[in-house]
Amino acid sequence: MAFRVSWAGAVTGAVLGGLARGLVAAAHLQITRDTVPVLFITAFIGIVVGAASGIGARPIAGALIGAVLTALVYVIEYPIVLLFGALGALQPPSGLEVVAVGALVGALAGAAGQIAAR
């Protein structure tokens, strides 16, 4: 069976990923004029990860892809998060919290793509 791109899954994942990752960041970030760009960058990362996890239109695969990509991004950006924590601008979110949100977004996006393909 050939891989088929699910635009419904990708768009759903992008919207949910941007919102969910932005909300997680907003919950842990002291929002000021200087930290708003960080919030937008975080939401953009959520858009990319969400779209990638929903493009296959499979809920379980979407959850795994969302969790793995989110964990990878979390490890890469962790030094920056610690710097903001040291400056008192945020309280770092736990890895479990971030990965759970990525998995949930991926599963929902995959399900949306699967429903749209019927």
C-alpha positions in Angstrom: 0.0 0.0 0.0 1.5 3.3 -1.0 1.8 6.2 1.4 -0.9 8.8 0.8 -0.7 12.3 2.3 -3.7 13.3 4.4 -4.2 17.0 4.2 -7.0 16.9 6.8 -4.6 15.2 9.2 -1.8 17.6 8.5 -4.0 20.7 8.9 -5.7 19.3 12.1 -2.2 18.5 13.5 -0.9 21.9 12.7 -3.7 23.7 14.3 -3.9 21.5 17.4 -0.1 21.4 17.7 0.3 25.1 17.5 -2.4 25.7 20.1 -1.3 22.9 22.4 2.4 23.8 22.4 1.6 27.5 22.7 -0.7 26.8 25.7 2.0 24.7 27.4 4.5 27.4 26.9 2.1 30.1 28.1 1.3 28.1 31.2 5.0 28.0 32.2 6.2 31.4 30.8 5.9 34.8 32.4 4.5 36.6 29.4 6.0 40.0 28.8 6.9 42.0 25.7 10.3 40.3 25.6 9.0 36.7 25.9 6.2 36.9 23.3 8.6 35.9 20.4 9.5 32.8 22.4 5.8 32.0 22.6 5.4 32.3 18.8 8.5 30.2 18.1 7.2 27.5 20.4 3.8 27.6 18.7 5.5 27.3 15.3 7.4 24.3 16.4 4.1 22.8 17.5 2.6 23.5 14.1 5.5 21.7 12.3 5.4 18.7 14.7 1.6 18.5 14.6 1.5 18.6 10.8 4.2 15.9 10.6 2.4 13.6 13.0 -1.0 13.9 11.3 0.1 13.6 7.7 -0.1 9.8 7.7 -3.8 9.6 8.8 -3.1 6.8 11.4 -3.8 7.6 15.0 -1.3 5.2 16.6 1.5 6.2 14.2 0.5 9.9 14.7 0.8 9.5 18.5 4.2 7.8 18.2 5.5 10.4 15.7 4.2 13.2 17.8 5.8 11.8 20.9 9.1 11.1 19.3 9.4 14.5 17.5 8.3 16.3 20.6 10.9 14.5 22.7 13.6 15.3 20.2 12.7 19.0 20.1 12.5 19.0 23.9 16.0 17.6 24.3 17.4 20.0 21.7 15.7 23.1 23.2 16.3 22.1 26.9 19.4 24.3 27.3 17.5 27.3 26.1 14.6 26.4 28.5 17.1 26.2 31.4 18.6 29.6 30.5 15.1 31.2 30.6 14.5 29.4 33.9 17.8 30.8 35.3 16.7 34.3 34.2 13.4 33.8 36.1 11.3 34.1 32.9 9.8 30.6 33.1 9.4 27.4 35.0 10.4 24.6 32.8 7.7 22.1 31.9 8.3 18.4 32.6 9.3 16.2 29.7 6.4 13.9 30.4 3.9 16.8 30.1 5.4 18.0 26.7 5.6 14.5 25.3 2.1 13.6 26.4 0.8 16.7 24.6 2.7 15.8 21.4 1.3 12.3 21.5 -2.2 13.4 22.1 -2.0 15.9 19.2 -0.5 13.3 16.9 -3.3 10.8 17.8 -6.1 13.3 17.2 -4.5 14.5 14.0 -4.1 10.9 12.7 -7.7 10.2 13.7 -8.9 13.3 11.8 -7.0 12.2 8.7 -8.4 8.7 9.0 -12.0 9.9 9.3 -11.5 12.3 6.4 -10.2 9.4 4.2 -13.4 7.4 4.6 
